[in-house]
């Protein structure tokens, strides 16, 4: 919905053409209670996705795969690899027992050896190891599902959520014959996710985010909300019209005219453009808000003439002659407001402007032809004839209020406007599109969880270089910027200090290599053997002086004594079940870790960029030898200020940087510029039109008062109520522009009626038309405020506030100002 001719859009298109494998990807987020389960689930899911060629093109683990698994230790920092080597060297004496016998028998043997080693080497500290084992046994005793992570044990760290989270990139095949093109693929992922999660004891949780998933769930959210809002708003509009007209035939004629106008406008859109986008589809919303205005003013004026004219035809002729000039001016001014968006770079609103601008002429023609034709043919309610002549009645208190208190209302309004001018500069445009979406959808929740866990928005900037050397130089230059956290490129897959790390890996292999041979030849232990090893360990602890120095060891001893007592008091078949469950809880992840370690220790050679496999290289080097760099922010770019800093800092080094943050930032700037351009040009053109029609300086000013005053206060309200402008609610501006001008035109045009007693202005059908038109618009679009989709909700809130303020200014502030001005002039 952004002009493809804008430089940043061309850059992004060029990037997508160079790296098509990054377009249309969903991000599958796999989480589990342990890093091992997360790895296993992610690998299994990748294979499932790759097997469905009709709905997926490809899938891969950005931080996994055979190449990463083989060279995993080389990618560790040298210091971390040294720490791992030291930890394994210290533990080699007792790890051997478990690696060879991966059962409870081997675990109890390991614990026995560990206590004996501690007796001989007082510098050793295995407290964290004992605490982990104790926790696992305690969970088993309490009947809670729990799995011990041997990866955490070997690294002597507690894994965080980021360590237990894996990402899968899956490229979809979209089915554009369906309303939801990604539906088949996303349904398949959710089916597999449910199967892989199993009984839930491993904590496996698989969710989907990324552009296709976000778009899919956004459409579902809008469809669901639109159905409810449509029904509610239709009922409210119907009731409002019924109260305003007191005539079912008139309500019917108005709604039919409205529907026909929407259909004709849609036909024009089909002929002129050929499609609708997520913005231009709002033409129906705008048409209802403005089109109903035409019908209400026409019908209410027809009410009045019905009481004076001898027959229905004369009443309709008089209504057409009376309303055509005002509605004609409204049509021209509102259409100008919409057409002003056509030449802007925001294609979504540009197309909306063309459709809605033409829709105003369609609405005018229908209001002058079809609507009076139906009113002539439909039966007429006698109740209307007997009660409609309110223009001759004495104005009530509310209708007299702006006249009686014109001075205080004018002064207070002036103070309010002056006060809001201090807030108005703080009104801003929020660039973050995630804040527009339904926060209850899986894709948004997943994204927000990632932001909460890391403190940063995951969106990154992409830049392209022409060679490997330039990539390395630019990466170093970018990483020197305070706004940049890190840069990932093909060089990231080329570890530093490979020879030094290979020496450490060889040392680890010498220590553990023989101890992690295939353990499948070891005879499966019996329950008696396992309990014997448990008792041996307890005896060793009782006789050990280590128990006096290690609180974790004493806790473990107490837990295992309780565990032993549970076994003693259980039936033989129950004992076997307890032992199986316990072994699973403590050792289920061990075989996977051993296999990972065995694979990682098998690497023996360093490698260069040329040795990186095509499956990875294709993600970072294009066919025309352009090198991709992924640039991460050091701050949370959900904030406008941080987003601008990040983008401008990167652009200072690489002007043609592109993708997420750049596109969002530049799109926001283009949209704000488009609306400023359109609003300024529309304002000037409408002003010229009003001067040409009224041929004086006062009337155009009075027409624009509701627009200017309501616009200022609405802008301040976005600050006061924390409803910033965004990609969705900004389309409310054309509607508020149209309503503001229309209200002013109707009121000023009625003031020129020579038969009107100015003190009865607010008792006229014109004032009632403005009031009921505003009510129908508020009811129509106010329901949007209750959408779970935050963009649509903010649009409903802004429209409700803006329309209410426009009505209040038109019916209270403007009349008060007119009478105050007249009194001052007479005085």
C-alpha positions in Angstrom: 0.0 0.0 0.0 3.1 2.2 -0.3 4.1 3.6 -3.7 6.7 1.3 -5.4 8.4 4.4 -6.8 9.6 5.5 -3.4 13.4 4.9 -3.0 13.1 2.8 0.1 10.4 0.6 -1.5 12.6 0.0 -4.5 15.5 -1.0 -2.3 13.3 -3.5 -0.4 12.0 -4.9 -3.7 15.5 -5.4 -4.9 16.4 -7.2 -1.7 13.5 -9.6 -2.0 14.4 -10.4 -5.6 18.0 -11.1 -4.5 16.9 -13.3 -1.6 13.5 -14.8 -2.4 14.0 -17.5 0.2 13.4 -14.9 2.9 10.0 -13.8 1.6 6.8 -15.4 2.8 8.4 -17.2 5.8 6.7 -18.0 9.0 8.6 -18.2 12.3 7.8 -21.4 14.2 8.8 -21.0 17.9 9.5 -24.2 19.7 9.9 -24.1 23.5 10.3 -26.9 26.1 11.2 -27.5 29.7 14.7 -28.5 28.7 17.0 -27.4 25.9 17.2 -31.1 24.8 13.5 -31.4 24.3 13.4 -28.1 22.4 16.1 -29.4 20.1 14.4 -32.8 19.5 10.9 -31.2 18.9 12.4 -28.6 16.5 14.3 -31.3 14.5 11.2 -33.5 14.3 9.0 -30.5 13.1 11.6 -29.5 10.5 11.4 -33.0 9.0 7.6 -32.9 9.1 7.5 -29.6 7.3 10.0 -30.6 4.7 7.9 -33.7 3.9 4.8 -31.6 2.9 6.0 -30.2 -0.4 2.5 -29.2 -1.6 2.1 -26.7 1.2 5.7 -25.8 2.2 8.7 -24.9 0.0 11.4 -25.4 2.6 12.2 -25.2 6.3 15.4 -24.8 8.3 16.8 -24.1 11.7 18.7 -20.8 11.6 20.9 -21.9 14.5 20.9 -25.7 13.8 21.4 -28.3 11.1 24.1 -30.9 10.5 26.9 -28.3 9.9 26.2 -26.5 13.1 25.9 -29.7 15.1 29.2 -31.0 13.8 31.1 -27.7 14.4 29.1 -26.6 17.4 32.0 -26.4 19.8 34.0 -24.3 17.4 31.2 -21.6 17.6 31.7 -21.3 21.4 33.9 -18.4 22.7 37.3 -19.8 23.5 36.8 -18.9 27.2 33.5 -20.8 27.3 35.1 -23.8 25.5 37.9 -23.8 28.0 35.5 -23.7 30.9 33.6 -26.7 29.4 36.9 -28.6 29.0 37.8 -27.9 32.6 34.3 -29.0 33.9 34.5 -32.2 31.9 38.0 -32.9 33.0 37.1 -32.6 36.7 34.0 -34.8 36.2 35.7 -37.5 34.1 36.1 -39.9 37.0 32.4 -40.3 37.7 30.9 -39.4 34.3 32.4 -42.6 32.8 30.0 -44.7 34.9 26.9 -42.9 33.6 28.0 -42.6 30.0 28.6 -46.3 29.8 25.4 -47.2 31.8 22.7 -44.6 31.1 20.3 -46.0 33.7 19.5 -45.5 37.4 22.2 -48.1 38.1 24.7 -45.9 36.3 23.5 -42.8 38.0 23.8 -44.2 41.5 27.2 -45.5 40.6 28.1 -42.0 39.5 26.9 -40.5 42.8 28.9 -43.1 44.7 32.1 -42.3 42.8 31.5 -38.5 43.1 31.4 -38.7 46.9 34.6 -40.8 46.9 36.3 -38.3 44.6 35.3 -35.4 46.8 36.9 -37.2 49.8 40.2 -37.3 47.9 40.0 -33.9 46.3 38.8 -31.2 48.7 38.9 -28.5 45.9 36.1 -30.1 44.0 32.7 -28.6 44.4 29.6 -30.6 43.2 27.0 -28.8 45.2 25.0 -27.6 42.2 25.1 -31.1 40.8 23.7 -32.6 44.0 21.0 -29.9 44.1 19.9 -30.7 40.6 19.7 -34.5 41.3 17.9 -33.8 44.6 15.3 -31.6 42.9 14.6 -34.3 40.3 14.1 -37.0 43.0 12.0 -34.7 45.1 9.7 -33.9 42.1 9.3 -37.7 41.5 8.4 -38.2 45.2 5.8 -35.4 45.0 4.3 -36.9 41.8 5.1 -33.9 39.7 6.3 -34.3 36.1 9.9 -33.1 35.8 12.9 -33.8 33.5 16.5 -33.1 34.4 18.6 -31.3 31.8 22.0 -32.9 31.4 23.1 -30.1 29.1 22.6 -27.8 32.1 24.6 -30.2 34.3 27.5 -30.4 31.9 27.7 -26.7 31.4 27.0 -26.0 35.1 24.4 -23.4 34.3 20.7 -22.9 34.6 19.1 -22.6 31.2 17.0 -19.5 30.6 14.0 -19.3 28.3 16.2 -18.3 25.4 18.2 -21.5 25.9 15.0 -23.5 25.8 13.6 -21.8 22.7 14.3 -22.8 19.1 13.3 -21.1 15.9 12.3 -22.7 12.6 11.9 -20.7 9.4 9.3 -22.2 7.1 8.5 -20.9 3.6 4.9 -21.4 2.7 3.2 -22.1 -0.5 0.2 -19.8 -0.5 -3.1 -20.9 -1.9 -4.5 -17.7 -3.4 -7.7 -19.4 -4.4 -8.8 -19.1 -0.8 -9.6 -16.0 1.3 -7.0 -17.1 3.8 -4.0 -18.2 1.6 -1.9 -19.5 4.5 -4.6 -21.5 6.2 -3.6 -25.0 5.0 0.0 -24.5 6.1 -0.8 -23.0 9.4 -3.4 -25.7 10.2 -0.8 -28.3 9.4 1.8 -26.7 11.8 -0.8 -26.6 14.6 -1.7 -30.3 14.0 1.9 -31.3 14.3 2.4 -29.1 17.3 -0.4 -30.8 19.2 1.1 -34.2 18.3 4.6 -33.3 19.4 3.4 -31.7 22.6 2.1 -35.1 23.6 0.8 -35.3 27.2 2.4 -32.0 28.0 4.9 -33.4 30.6 7.9 -32.2 28.6 6.6 -28.7 28.4 6.8 -28.6 24.6 5.0 -25.6 23.2 5.0 -24.7 19.5 3.6 -21.4 18.3 3.8 -19.5 15.0 4.5 -15.9 14.2 6.0 -13.9 11.3 4.3 -11.9 8.6 2.1 -14.6 7.1 0.8 -15.8 10.5 0.3 -12.2 11.7 -1.7 -11.4 8.5 -3.7 -14.6 8.7 -4.8 -14.0 12.3 -5.4 -10.3 11.7 -7.9 -11.1 8.9 -9.6 -13.7 11.2 -9.8 -11.2 14.0 -11.2 -8.5 11.7 -13.8 -10.9 10.2 -15.0 -12.0 13.7 -15.1 -8.4 15.0 -16.8 -7.1 11.9 -19.7 -9.5 12.1 -20.5 -8.5 15.6 -19.9 -4.8 15.1 -21.9 -4.8 11.9 -25.0 -6.3 13.5 -24.7 -4.0 16.6 -24.1 -0.9 14.5 -26.9 -1.7 12.1 -29.4 -2.1 15.0 -28.2 1.2 16.6 -28.3 3.1 13.3 -31.8 1.7 12.6 -33.1 2.8 16.0 -31.5 6.2 15.6 -33.1 6.8 12.2 -36.4 5.6 13.6 -36.3 8.1 16.5 -35.2 10.8 14.1 -37.7 10.2 11.3 -40.5 8.5 13.3 -41.3 6.8 10.0 -40.5 3.3 8.9 -40.9 4.1 5.2 -38.3 6.9 5.5 -35.9 4.7 7.4 -36.3 2.0 4.7 -35.8 4.5 1.9 -32.7 5.9 3.5 -31.1 2.6 4.2 -31.9 1.3 0.7 -30.4 4.4 -0.9 -27.3 3.9 1.3 -26.9 0.3 0.2 -27.4 1.1 -3.5 -24.8 3.9 -3.2 -22.3 1.5 -1.7 -22.9 -1.0 -4.5 -22.5 1.7 -7.2 -19.3 2.9 -5.5 -18.0 -0.7 -5.4 -18.8 -1.0 -9.1 -16.8 2.1 -9.8 -13.9 0.8 -7.7 -14.0 -2.4 -9.8 -13.9 -0.5 -13.0 -11.4 2.2 -12.1 -8.9 0.2 -10.0 -9.9 -3.4 -10.1 -9.1 -4.3 -6.5 -9.4 -3.3 -2.9 -6.6 -3.1 -0.3 -6.7 -3.2 3.5 -7.2 0.6 3.5 -9.4 1.2 0.5 -11.8 -1.5 1.7 -12.8 1.2 4.3 -14.6 3.1 1.5 -17.8 1.4 2.7 -17.2 2.7 6.2 -16.6 6.2 5.0 -19.6 6.1 2.6 -21.9 5.1 5.4 -20.7 7.9 7.6 -21.1 10.5 4.9 -23.9 9.0 2.8 -26.2 8.6 5.7 -25.7 12.3 6.3 -27.2 13.2 2.9 -30.3 11.0 3.5 -30.9 12.3 7.0 -30.8 16.0 6.0 -33.0 15.3 3.0 -35.6 13.3 4.9 -35.8 15.7 7.8 -36.3 18.7 5.5 -38.9 16.7 3.6 -40.7 16.2 6.9 -41.0 19.9 7.3 -42.3 20.5 3.7 -44.8 17.7 4.1 -46.7 19.8 6.6 -47.0 22.8 4.4 -47.4 21.4 0.9 -50.7 20.2 -0.5 -49.3 17.0 -1.9 -46.3 14.8 -1.6 -44.9 15.7 -5.0 -44.7 19.4 -4.2 -43.0 18.6 -0.9 -40.4 16.6 -2.7 -39.8 19.3 -5.3 -39.4 21.9 -2.6 -37.0 19.6 -0.7 -34.9 19.0 -3.8 -34.7 22.7 -4.6 -33.9 23.6 -1.0 -31.3 20.8 -0.3 -29.6 20.5 -3.7 -27.3 23.6 -3.2 -26.2 22.6 0.4 -25.7 18.9 -0.5 -24.0 20.0 -3.8 -21.5 22.1 -1.8 -21.0 19.3 0.6 -20.3 16.9 -2.3 -17.8 19.2 -3.9 -15.9 20.0 -0.7 -15.9 16.4 0.6 -14.8 15.0 -2.8 -12.0 17.6 -2.9 -10.9 16.4 0.5 -10.8 12.8 -0.7 -9.3 13.5 -4.1 -6.5 15.4 -2.4 -5.1 12.0 -1.3 -4.9 10.6 -4.9 -1.5 12.1 -5.7 0.1 11.0 -2.5 2.7 8.1 -2.1 0.4 6.2 0.3 -1.3 4.0 -2.3 -3.8 2.5 0.1 -5.3 5.9 0.9 -4.7 7.2 -2.6 -7.0 4.5 -4.0 -9.4 5.1 -1.1 -9.5 8.8 -2.0 -10.4 8.1 -5.6 -13.1 5.6 -4.6 -14.6 7.7 -1.8 -14.4 11.0 -3.6 -16.4 9.5 -6.5 -18.7 7.9 -4.0 -19.7 11.4 -2.8 -21.0 12.3 -6.3 -22.8 9.0 -6.4 -24.4 9.7 -3.0 -25.5 13.1 -4.2 -27.1 11.8 -7.3 -28.9 9.0 -5.4 -30.1 11.5 -2.8 -31.5 13.7 -5.6 -33.1 10.8 -7.6 -33.6 7.4 -6.0 -34.3 8.6 -2.5 -37.1 11.1 -3.5 -38.5 8.5 -5.9 -38.8 5.9 -3.1 -40.3 8.5 -0.8 -42.9 9.3 -3.4 -43.9 5.6 -3.9 -43.7 4.4 -0.3 -46.7 4.9 2.0 -46.5 8.0 4.2 -46.9 7.9 8.0 -49.6 10.2 9.3 -47.8 10.4 12.6 -45.0 12.2 10.9 -47.3 14.8 9.4 -48.9 15.6 12.8 -45.6 15.8 14.8 -42.9 17.0 12.5 -43.6 20.7 12.6 -41.1 21.4 15.4 -39.6 24.3 13.6 -42.7 26.4 14.6 -42.5 25.2 18.2 -40.7 27.2 20.9 -37.1 26.0 21.2 -36.4 23.9 24.3 -33.7 24.6 26.9 -30.9 22.8 25.1 -31.8 24.6 21.8 -31.7 28.0 23.6 -28.5 27.2 25.5 -25.9 28.5 23.0 -28.0 31.6 22.5 -28.7 32.5 26.1 -25.1 31.7 27.2 -23.3 32.7 24.1 -20.7 34.8 25.9 -19.5 32.2 28.5 -19.7 29.4 25.9 -17.5 31.4 23.5 -15.0 32.4 26.2 -14.8 28.9 27.7 -14.4 27.4 24.2 -11.6 29.9 23.5 -9.8 28.8 26.7 -10.3 25.1 25.9 -8.8 25.6 22.4 -5.9 27.6 23.9 -5.3 24.8 26.4 -5.4 22.1 23.8 -2.8 24.0 21.7 -0.3 23.0 24.4 -1.1 19.3 24.0 -1.4 19.3 20.2 2.4 19.4 19.5 2.6 16.1 21.5 0.3 14.3 19.0 2.4 11.8 17.1 2.3 8.8 14.7 3.2 5.4 16.2 5.3 3.5 13.7 4.9 0.1 15.3 2.4 -2.0 13.3 2.4 -4.8 16.0 0.5 -2.4 18.3 -2.4 -2.4 15.8 -3.0 -6.1 16.0 -5.2 -8.2 18.3 -3.0 -9.0 21.4 -5.0 -12.2 22.0 -3.9 -13.9 18.8 -1.1 -16.5 19.0 1.2 -14.8 16.5 1.1 -11.5 18.4 1.4 -13.1 21.9 4.4 -15.0 20.7 6.1 -11.9 19.4 5.3 -10.0 22.6 6.7 -12.8 24.7 9.9 -12.6 22.7 10.1 -8.9 23.3 9.4 -9.3 27.0 12.0 -12.0 27.4 14.7 -10.1 25.6 13.7 -6.6 26.1 14.0 -5.9 22.4 11.9 -6.0 19.3 13.1 -8.9 17.1 12.8 -7.0 13.8 16.2 -6.4 12.2 17.6 -4.3 9.4 19.1 -5.9 6.3 22.0 -4.5 4.3 23.7 -5.9 1.2 27.4 -5.8 0.3 29.2 -6.6 -2.9 31.9 -8.8 -1.5 33.0 -10.9 1.5 35.7 -8.3 2.3 33.2 -5.4 2.2 30.8 -7.4 4.3 33.4 -7.9 7.0 34.5 -4.2 7.0 30.9 -2.9 7.1 30.0 -5.3 9.9 32.9 -4.0 12.0 31.9 -0.4 11.3 28.2 -1.1 12.2 29.1 -3.0 15.4 31.0 0.1 16.6 27.7 2.0 16.6 26.1 2.3 20.1 22.7 1.7 18.4 23.8 -1.7 17.0 24.0 -4.8 19.2 25.5 -7.2 16.6 25.7 -8.0 12.9 25.1 -11.5 11.6 26.5 -12.4 8.1 28.2 -15.3 6.4 31.3 -14.5 8.4 29.3 -15.4 11.6 29.5 -19.0 10.3 33.3 -18.8 10.2 34.5 -19.2 13.8 37.6 -17.4 15.0 40.6 -19.2 16.6 39.7 -22.5 15.0 43.1 -24.1 15.5 43.2 -23.2 19.2 39.7 -24.5 19.7 40.5 -27.7 17.8 43.3 -28.4 20.3 40.8 -28.0 23.2 38.3 -30.2 21.4 41.0 -32.9 20.9 41.8 -32.7 24.7 38.1 -33.2 25.6 37.9 -36.1 23.2 40.9 -37.7 24.8 39.3 -37.3 28.2 35.8 -38.5 27.3 36.0 -40.1 23.9 36.4 -43.7 25.1 33.8 -43.0 27.8 31.0 -42.1 25.4 31.2 -45.2 23.2 28.0 -46.9 22.3 26.3 -48.0 25.5 23.7 -50.2 23.8 25.8 -53.3 24.7 25.4 -52.7 28.4 22.9 -55.1 30.0 19.7 -53.5 31.1 19.7 -53.3 35.0 17.2 -55.1 37.1 15.4 -53.4 39.9 17.4 -55.3 42.5 20.7 -54.1 40.9 19.5 -50.5 40.9 18.4 -50.6 44.5 21.7 -52.2 45.4 23.6 -49.3 43.8 21.3 -46.9 45.7 22.1 -48.5 49.0 25.8 -48.5 48.2 25.6 -44.8 47.6 23.7 -44.1 50.9 26.3 -46.2 52.8 29.1 -44.2 51.1 27.5 -40.9 52.2 26.9 -42.1 55.8 30.6 -43.0 56.0 31.8 -39.8 54.3 33.0 -36.7 56.0 31.7 -34.7 53.0 28.2 -34.9 54.4 29.3 -32.6 57.2 30.6 -30.0 54.7 27.9 -30.1 52.0 24.4 -29.1 52.7 23.2 -30.1 49.2 24.6 -33.6 49.8 22.8 -33.9 53.1 19.5 -32.9 51.4 20.1 -35.4 48.6 20.8 -38.1 51.2 17.5 -37.3 53.0 15.6 -37.4 49.8 17.0 -40.7 48.7 16.3 -42.3 52.1 12.7 -41.2 51.7 12.7 -42.5 48.1 14.1 -45.9 49.4 11.4 -46.0 52.1 8.7 -45.4 49.4 10.1 -48.4 47.5 10.2 -50.6 50.6 6.5 -49.9 51.3 5.3 -50.5 47.7 4.2 -53.6 45.9 6.8 -55.1 43.4 4.9 -54.0 40.3 4.6 -50.5 41.8 8.3 -50.4 42.6 9.1 -51.2 39.0 6.7 -48.4 37.8 8.3 -45.9 40.2 11.8 -46.9 39.0 10.8 -46.5 35.3 9.2 -43.0 36.0 12.2 -41.9 38.0 14.7 -43.1 35.4 12.8 -41.2 32.7 12.7 -38.0 34.9 16.5 -38.1 35.6 17.9 -39.6 32.4 15.5 -39.0 29.5 17.7 -36.2 28.1 21.0 -37.9 28.6 21.2 -40.0 25.4 20.5 -36.9 23.3 23.2 -34.9 25.1 25.7 -37.8 24.7 24.9 -38.0 21.0 25.4 -34.3 20.6 28.7 -34.4 22.4 29.8 -37.4 20.4 29.0 -35.5 17.1 30.7 -32.3 18.3 33.9 -34.1 19.4 34.2 -35.7 15.9 35.2 -32.4 14.3 38.9 -32.5 13.5 39.5 -29.8 10.8 39.2 -26.1 10.5 37.2 -24.7 7.5 36.9 -21.6 5.3 34.0 -19.7 3.9 34.1 -22.0 0.8 33.5 -25.0 3.0 30.2 -23.6 4.4 27.4 -25.8 2.9 25.0 -24.3 0.2 22.0 -24.7 2.6 23.5 -22.0 4.8 25.4 -20.0 2.1 22.3 -19.5 0.1 20.7 -17.7 3.0 23.5 -15.1 3.1 25.0 -14.9 -0.4 22.7 -14.3 -3.5 23.2 -15.8 -6.9 24.7 -12.5 -8.2 27.2 -12.6 -5.3 25.7 -10.0 -3.0 26.3 -10.6 0.7 23.5 -10.2 3.2 24.0 -8.6 6.7 21.4 -8.8 9.4 21.7 -5.9 11.9 20.3 -6.2 15.4 19.3 -3.1 17.5 20.8 -2.6 21.0 17.6 -1.1 22.2 13.9 -1.8 21.9 12.7 -0.3 18.6 9.1 -0.6 19.7 9.7 2.9 20.8 9.5 5.5 18.1 12.6 7.4 19.3 14.7 4.2 19.5 13.5 3.1 16.1 14.5 6.4 14.5 17.9 6.3 16.2 18.6 2.8 15.0 17.5 3.4 11.4 19.3 6.7 11.0 22.5 5.3 12.6 22.6 2.3 10.2 21.7 4.5 7.2 24.6 6.8 8.1 26.9 3.8 7.3 24.8 2.0 4.6 22.2 4.4 3.0 20.5 1.5 1.2 19.8 -0.6 4.3 16.3 -2.1 4.2 13.8 -4.5 5.6 11.6 -4.3 8.8 12.7 -1.3 10.8 13.7 0.8 7.8 10.5 -0.1 5.9 8.3 0.7 9.0 10.1 4.0 9.7 10.1 5.2 6.1 6.5 4.0 5.5 5.4 6.0 8.6 7.2 9.1 7.4 5.7 8.7 3.9 2.2 8.3 5.3 2.5 11.3 7.6 3.9 13.4 4.7 1.1 12.2 2.5 -1.6 13.2 5.0 0.0 16.6 5.6 0.2 17.1 1.9 -3.4 15.9 1.3 -4.8 17.8 4.2 -3.1 21.1 3.3 -4.1 20.9 -0.3 -7.7 19.8 0.6 -8.0 22.7 3.0 -6.8 25.3 0.5 -9.0 23.9 -2.3 -12.1 23.7 -0.1 -11.4 27.3 1.1 -11.2 28.5 -2.5 -14.4 26.6 -3.4 -16.2 28.2 -0.5 -15.0 31.6 -1.5 -16.3 31.1 -5.0 -19.7 29.8 -3.8 -20.4 32.3 -0.9 -18.5 35.2 -2.5 -17.6 36.7 0.9 -14.9 36.0 3.6 -17.2 35.4 6.6 -19.2 32.4 5.4 -16.1 30.2 4.4 -14.6 31.0 7.8 -17.9 30.0 9.6 -18.0 26.7 7.5 -14.5 25.8 8.5 -14.9 26.6 12.2 -16.3 23.2 13.2 -13.5 21.5 11.2 -10.7 23.6 12.7 -11.8 23.7 16.3 -12.9 20.0 16.4 -9.6 19.1 14.6 -7.5 20.9 17.2 -9.3 19.3 20.2 -9.3 15.9 18.6 -5.6 16.1 18.0 -5.1 17.0 21.7 -7.5 14.2 22.7 -5.2 11.7 21.1 -2.5 12.8 23.5 -4.8 13.0 26.6 -6.4 9.6 25.9 -3.1 8.0 24.7 -4.5 7.2 21.2 -1.6 8.0 18.9 -2.1 8.1 15.2 -1.2 4.9 13.5 -1.4 3.1 10.1 -5.1 2.2 10.8 -6.8 5.1 12.5 -5.2 7.8 10.3 -7.8 7.0 7.7 -10.3 8.6 10.1 -9.0 12.0 9.0 -10.7 12.1 5.6 -14.0 11.3 7.3 -13.6 13.9 10.0 -12.6 16.4 7.3 -15.7 15.6 5.3 -18.1 15.7 8.3 -16.5 19.0 9.6 -17.0 20.8 6.3 -20.5 19.3 5.7 -21.8 20.3 9.1 -20.5 23.9 8.6 -22.0 24.0 5.1 -25.5 22.9 6.3 -25.6 25.3 9.2 -24.3 28.3 7.2 -26.5 27.6 4.3 -29.6 27.4 6.6 -28.6 30.8 8.1 -29.1 32.3 4.7 -32.8 31.2 4.7 -34.6 34.6 4.7 -37.7 33.0 6.5 -35.6 31.7 9.4 -35.7 33.3 12.8 -32.1 33.0 13.8 -33.0 32.3 17.4 -34.7 29.2 16.2 -31.6 27.9 14.4 -31.1 24.9 16.6 -34.8 23.9 16.4 -34.6 23.5 12.6 -34.5 20.2 10.7 -30.9 21.2 9.7 -29.7 21.1 13.4 -31.6 17.9 14.0 -30.0 16.5 10.8 -26.6 17.4 12.1 -27.4 15.8 15.5 -28.8 12.5 14.1 -26.2 12.3 11.4 -23.5 12.5 14.1 -25.3 9.9 16.2 -25.6 7.4 13.4 -21.9 7.9 12.6 -20.9 7.5 16.2 -23.0 4.3 16.5 -21.8 3.0 13.2 -18.1 3.4 14.0 -18.1 3.6 17.7 -18.7 -0.1 17.8 -15.2 -0.5 16.2 -13.8 0.8 19.5 -14.7 -2.5 21.1 -12.7 -4.6 18.5 -9.9 -6.8 20.0 -7.9 -5.7 16.9 -6.2 -2.6 18.4 -5.8 -0.8 15.1 -9.5 -1.0 14.3 -10.3 -0.2 17.9 -8.2 3.0 17.9 -9.9 4.0 14.6 -13.3 3.6 16.3 -12.2 5.6 19.3 -10.8 8.4 17.2 -13.9 8.5 15.0 -16.2 8.6 18.0 -14.3 11.4 19.7 -13.8 13.4 16.5 -17.5 13.1 15.3 -18.8 14.0 18.8 -16.5 17.0 19.0 -17.5 18.1 15.4 -21.2 17.9 16.4 -20.6 19.7 19.6 -18.7 22.5 18.0 -21.3 22.8 15.2 -24.4 22.8 17.4 -23.0 24.6 20.5 -19.8 26.6 19.9 -20.5 27.9 16.4 -24.1 29.2 17.2 -22.8 30.7 20.5 -20.0 32.4 18.6 -22.4 33.8 16.0 -24.8 35.2 18.6 -22.0 36.6 20.8 -20.5 38.2 17.7 -23.9 39.6 16.7 -24.5 41.0 20.3 -21.1 42.6 20.3 -21.7 44.2 16.9 -25.2 45.4 18.0 -23.8 46.6 21.4 
